Amino acid sequence: MDELLAIVQGSSQDLTWQSRYESEQDLVRDLRDHAGRLARGDVSRLSDLRFLLLPTGALCEIAASSGWLERYVSLANRLDASSVWPPT
């Protein structure tokens, strides 16, 4: 999550092709909330984070249109493989 936040905060993000966030500030606020919750062991929004990271999710759309899709795929795959996700 820290790497994801660093990417999003490191340059301007194109929000054109998604409808979840009205501004980059909304995006950063949401990602910070997810990161903070995970750091505290709070998984109450985990399903929302999973949805956000889907191949057709808002974050994928943002990554694709902002030029960091390869990094997104790598980070999403690492999160999928991590112990953050409980078995479904």
Backbone hydrogen bonds, N-H to C=O, Kabsch-Sander energy under -0.5 kcal/mol:
donor,donor_aa,acceptor,acceptor_aa,energy
5,L,1,M,-2.6
6,A,2,D,-2.4
7,I,3,E,-2.2
8,V,4,L,-2.4
9,Q,5,L,-2.8
10,G,6,A,-1.2
11,S,7,I,-0.7
15,L,13,Q,-0.8
18,Q,15,L,-1.3
27,L,23,S,-1.8
28,V,24,E,-2.8
29,R,25,Q,-2.6
30,D,26,D,-2.3
31,L,27,L,-2.5
32,R,28,V,-2.7
33,D,29,R,-2.1
34,H,30,D,-2.4
35,A,31,L,-2.7
36,G,32,R,-2.8
37,R,33,D,-2.4
38,L,34,H,-2.5
39,A,35,A,-2.3
40,R,36,G,-1.4
41,G,38,L,-1.3
42,D,37,R,-2.9
43,V,41,G,-0.7
46,L,43,V,-1.6
49,L,45,R,-2.1
50,R,46,L,-2.6
51,F,47,S,-2.1
52,L,48,D,-2.2
53,L,49,L,-1.8
54,L,50,R,-0.6
54,L,51,F,-1.0
57,G,54,L,-2.3
59,L,52,L,-1.3
60,C,52,L,-0.6
61,E,57,G,-2.1
62,I,58,A,-2.4
63,A,59,L,-2.7
64,A,60,C,-2.7
65,S,61,E,-2.3
66,S,62,I,-1.5
67,G,63,A,-0.8
67,G,64,A,-0.6
68,W,63,A,-2.3
69,L,63,A,-0.6
72,Y,68,W,-2.2
73,V,69,L,-2.7
74,S,70,E,-2.1
75,L,71,R,-2.8
76,A,72,Y,-3.3
77,N,73,V,-2.4
78,R,74,S,-2.1
79,L,75,L,-2.5
80,D,76,A,-2.5
81,A,77,N,-2.0
82,S,78,R,-0.9
82,S,79,L,-0.6
85,W,79,L,-0.5
85,W,82,S,-0.8
